[in-house]
Amino acid sequence: MKFNFSLFFIVVLFWGCSTTKSMTYNQAPKYNIIPYPAELLAQKGFFRVSKNVSMVIPDDNPELKANADYLNVFVKEKFGYTLKQSFYAKGTKLNASSLISFIKLKSIVQPEGYQLVISQDGVKIFFAEAKGQFYAIQTLLQLFQGETSYLPAVTIKDAPRYAYRGMHLDVARHFFSVSFIKKYIDYLAKYKYNNFHWHLTEDQGWRIEIKKYPKLQTVAAFRDETLVGHYSDQPHQFDGQKYGGYYTQDEIRDVVAYAKKRYINIIPEIEMPGHAQAAIAAYPELGCTEKAVKVATKWGVFEDVYCPNEQTFQFLEDVLTEVMDLFPSKYIHIGGDECPKKQWKESPFCQELMKKNQLKDEHELQSYFIQRMEKFINSKGRQIIGWDEILEGGLAPNATVMSWRGMKGGIDAAKQNHDVIMTPGSHCYFDHYQSTYSDEPLAIGGFTSLEKVYSFEPTPMMLSQKEARHIIGAQANVWTEYMKTPEKVEYMIFPRMMALAEVVWSPKGKRNFKNFVARLEPQLAQLKKEGANPANHLFDVKAKIFSGDGVKVELSTDAPSPTIRYTMSGDVNAASSVVNTKVAIENSGTLRAASFVNGQQVGHAVSIQFQMHKAAGKTIELINNPSPKYNSGGNNAIFNGVLGSDARYGDKEWLGWEGEDCAAIIDFGQATTCQSLKLRFFNGKGQWIYPPQSVDVFRSEDGRHFTKVKNFKVPDGRQRVITADFNFGIVTAKYLKIHIHRHGIIEAGRQGGGHEAWLFVDEIVVE
């Protein structure tokens, strides 16, 4: 009787620790997991993780114990206690009650795959390799219900869609401490990224200790001062303060070891042959002119590049030898982007080298440079990655390509049977603005919203099945010209890195933006509680402007919960509510709208000033469509009554053309009298954006036969936005055609010399 009573007491105790308390927990189960699993089947009930719960671990691998310790650190920080651990031998039958069991399962094919089963009795985690166990733990940590220790019952089968899931960080423009680099790595681990691309060298600073070349630390790692404000601001202003820093080799070893425990591979980038001014400042003999230069103090592309001579190659081989001793990554990134050829064209040595090696132009000389470095890196058992410019002049035999100038470079490389990491600026550059609000922190330009990132598809449809296998994944790039602090980096990566995490991990068919946003809201709240600084635009009012049949505005938020109120005058708190409709704009004025939850305003309000004119809301035809990169507002954006930002060309009101003129035909619908144009053109020569040369105005009665009314020359200047007012006299016409002639090829010696200038056009106001 005594034995039976004791047994009964033990059973009741464990039942009370798990089942009973789980059953009385009256919250609905939530599965706020990012990235979303390949398969998720909700179950009934909860399991409570208490101090009476134990973890059981296979005894054949210390990695598995280390991962269990990782889980225990979380439990200790969150709940104040640690879980007991025990080990079991192969073949042992486990009692699941009040256990978190780690179980090897050979039938799980993918190394990063796992299965997670949570019931009212316990947790079972199945995996084939330790990295699968680690990713299961990351999912488990996201499943805790708020501040409670309850886990919702669920069955999950999961594995990543892509083998390569990367985040980049530029530490050369602005330098970040080891502690923040580790924090950044923790962010990557949380959302199941497995590659950290560490951009270590640039024109503006060299950030890695190289023992053989001490001037890289004493000279190349520091610049005299730093540009203040945006590069497009004229004249340039500087802060007058010396800036810099570098990571010692011991610090790098420490970071590499830290990342390894989180199953993150670190890919170092040593830029070549361009973006080398800092190194040349330390060792002028590496350049073609051998003239003394300084570490760059502003952003952009610079003419001082490595000279492809034996001294340079020896330097780079020495540098890369030390780099490869520090980083076990099979990939070594050698840059290869934005290399000006001016000094090579002017160098007798380079021209003789080209002749000797039968290279027809400087692009082939760059290929020669890259291929030589690839042979050296391959000889060490490693492979190179380069930006898509390494395709120019012939691709190095074993190179992997990062396609950043759109998708074309990646498509071309895949067709040549090279592995590709997609990282196009249109979707994967997190230095772009993420909202169009005027108070958004300063960024380089562009506009890449959360929804746009989430819509990214890394594998182009035009590739064959065989070619598509070469798309091994995708990566987001974080260039830090305008990110001086860790808080700014966090603001720019969150929540966009969470969207990309789902793109590269979750099955394409399981992705749903509304569902993602619902899971994202509590994730952001948790990040804030942990001290991070995410941007939260989920409650911001978004305004989509339609033009063509008048001007209408559709108001919405990403989050489903708020109510939107709007007004054209007065207090938005007492304004009309929007219910699945569009607001018609008939007169000039300011539309104000805000979102409300429980009567309280949340997120950014929106304020749009409409300047209605004779062409606003009319039907138009654009003879050349804008670039898809800069057409987020649609073709009608230049006739919707709204002016674009004076500071940013990437908002929805500016349309951008590359290599084509802007030519628009306006259909007034009836004979209309007009006499003037007011046009605005963006002027950002550092971003290859130039005002046009001239504007032609034509009239027509039938939309087919046009008569020129007048030609106007467009003024140039140093201001960021060029405004042109043209009076062409009183004209009556049913159709008006505006032809804006682009600048054309950028002159040699300027940023982007030899390339087509971009043309950015704002609202075309017709009066």
Number of C-alpha atoms within 10 A of each C-alpha: 6 7 8 9 10 11 12 11 12 12 12 13 13 16 17 13 21 25 21 17 16 24 15 10 15 10 11 11 20 17 19 21 20 22 26 24 20 19 14 15 10 14 15 13 23 30 26 26 24 17 16 16 19 19 21 20 22 19 13 12 11 12 15 20 21 14 20 21 16 16 19 18 15 14 19 13 10 13 14 10 15 20 21 13 16 13 14 15 10 11 7 8 8 11 10 15 19 24 22 23 23 23 20 19 14 11 9 19 13 16 16 23 23 28 24 23 19 23 24 25 23 24 24 20 22 23 26 20 21 22 22 24 26 29 27 26 20 19 23 19 16 20 20 20 18 14 9 12 17 22 27 25 25 22 17 18 17 25 23 25 17 17 19 19 26 28 27 21 20 21 28 27 28 22 23 21 14 14 10 13 17 16 14 19 25 17 19 24 20 21 24 28 30 22 23 21 22 19 25 21 28 27 30 32 33 35 27 25 24 20 14 11 15 12 16 24 23 15 20 31 29 24 23 16 18 21 17 15 15 18 20 18 14 11 8 12 14 13 13 12 10 11 18 24 22 24 20 15 17 11 14 17 15 15 18 20 16 15 23 15 16 21 22 24 23 26 22 25 24 25 22 24 24 23 29 29 29 28 31 27 27 23 21 19 17 26 27 22 17 14 13 12 17 19 24 26 22 20 16 16 21 18 20 30 27 28 24 22 16 10 13 18 18 11 15 19 15 15 18 22 15 17 20 18 11 16 19 16 17 18 24 26 24 23 26 24 18 19 21 22 19 15 17 25 13 12 15 12 15 19 17 12 15 18 12 9 11 11 18 12 15 19 19 20 24 26 21 20 21 24 20 15 20 22 17 18 21 17 10 13 11 17 19 25 25 27 22 28 23 29 22 16 17 16 22 24 13 17 23 29 30 27 26 25 16 17 20 15 23 31 24 18 24 23 16 13 18 21 23 30 28 33 27 23 20 21 29 26 24 30 25 23 22 28 21 20 16 11 8 11 14 18 22 21 17 23 26 25 19 23 17 17 25 23 16 19 15 23 21 15 9 9 16 11 9 10 20 20 17 22 26 19 23 27 29 27 23 22 22 22 23 22 24 14 15 19 14 17 22 18 20 25 23 20 25 25 26 25 26 29 27 26 27 27 25 22 19 13 7 14 19 13 15 13 14 21 20 16 18 22 16 15 19 20 14 15 15 13 10 9 9 17 19 20 19 16 19 22 25 23 26 23 17 16 24 21 22 18 10 15 23 20 18 16 23 23 19 18 19 13 13 23 20 25 23 24 19 19 11 11 12 20 18 10 17 13 18 17 11 9 12 16 17 13 20 13 13 14 14 16 19 20 28 29 30 18 12 9 10 11 18 18 16 18 20 19 17 16 14 19 16 21 17 15 25 29 26 19 17 22 14 16 13 13 18 23 15 12 17 22 20 20 17 19 20 25 27 27 29 29 28 22 22 23 18 15 17 24 27 26 23 25 30 28 31 25 23 19 15 21 21 24 18 23 19 24 23 19 11 11 14 15 13 18 13 15 16 15 19 21 28 28 24 22 19 15 16 19 23 25 29 26 15 15 20 16 22 19 23 20 16 11 15 8 10 15 12 13 14 14 16 16 13 20 12 16 11 13 15 20 22 20 17 16 13 19 13 15 11 10 15 16 19 17 23 28 23 20 19 23 19 23 19 20 15 19 13 11 12 14 18 21 16 13 15 20 25 28 29 27 26 26 24 23 23 19 15
